[in-house]
Amino acid sequence: MATTTRGVSAPGTSRGGGRWYTTRTTNLAARLALIAVLLGIWQLLVVGGALNKDAFPTMSSTLAALVDQIHTSACWTTVAQTLEGWGVGVALGCVAAIVLGSAIGLSRFAYRSTIPVIEFLKAVPVVAILPIAIVEFGTRLSMKMVLVAFGVFFPLVIQVIYGVRSVDPTVADTATSLQVRGARRFFVVVIPSAAPFIATGVRIAAATGLVIEIVAELIGGGAGLGQRILAAENAGPSSLPVMYAFILITGLIGVTLTGIFTVAERRTLRWHESQRNIVSRGAS
């Protein structure tokens, strides 16, 4: 008597995994198609005269300038200068925010005393302190680092404070009953509770820091992509494709950094419910 098996997958295969792979491939294809459409619209608007050619180069000339630039060592030196200021500034701002935010969040007195000041300083635009940074540090790397650290610190420190203060009361009471105190309580109870807040804050801080870095280079004259964009603009209409090429490079760096921090957040917090929900939605 013949028997049939239904719903049995071949060894090493998974229907859920196959659906996840298909979904990812479809999403990637849709995004690439959208980018191609937007580039085509850009080309048509400039060629058709809808956009002023003195302000907007064609898409083809911009991509040609982009290819020319990425084949030069000067371009990669410029990218390295931007990433150096961004990386050091973000690291300084994040470390300071996590350390101070944890200390403030653990103390009710410190929280009540400092939160009004932090909220006020958070509202101060980074551009407002740019003249102070230039007077103090000139156009050196330290000027960009200070601006990035300042812009990153205040939004992140608030995330850390509220993350530290968001420990579930049941978890806190259980830890107290088990006599989990001191440093052990901080690393076993507080940090896991605050981790999603910190991870999200760091990811946002990385993107914010890049924006501040480019502004510091554009307005403050620091070496990097912002300075190259400004120099290409001042060189006249013939250099517009180069200017847009550096703008595209800046955008690609931003997308890449955001993607790296997003993946790092998901892998670091894969144990957390929010990340499990994201994975399950992506697989469905």
Secondary structure, 3 states (H helix, E strand, C coil): CCCCCCCCCCCCCCHHHHHHHHHHHHHHHHHHHHHHHHHHHHHHHHHCCCCCCCCCCCHHHHHHHHHHHHCCHHHHHHHHHHHHHHHHHHHHHHHHHHHHHHHHHHCHHHHHHHHHHHHHHHCCCHHHHHHHHHHHHCCCHHHHHHHHHHHHHHHHHHHHHHHHCCCCHHHHHHHHHCCCCHHHHHHHHHHHHHHHHHHHHHHHHHHHHHHHHHHHHHHHCCCCHHHHHHHHHHCCHHHHHHHHHHHHHHHHHHHHHHHHHHHHHHHHCCCCHHHHHHHHHHHC
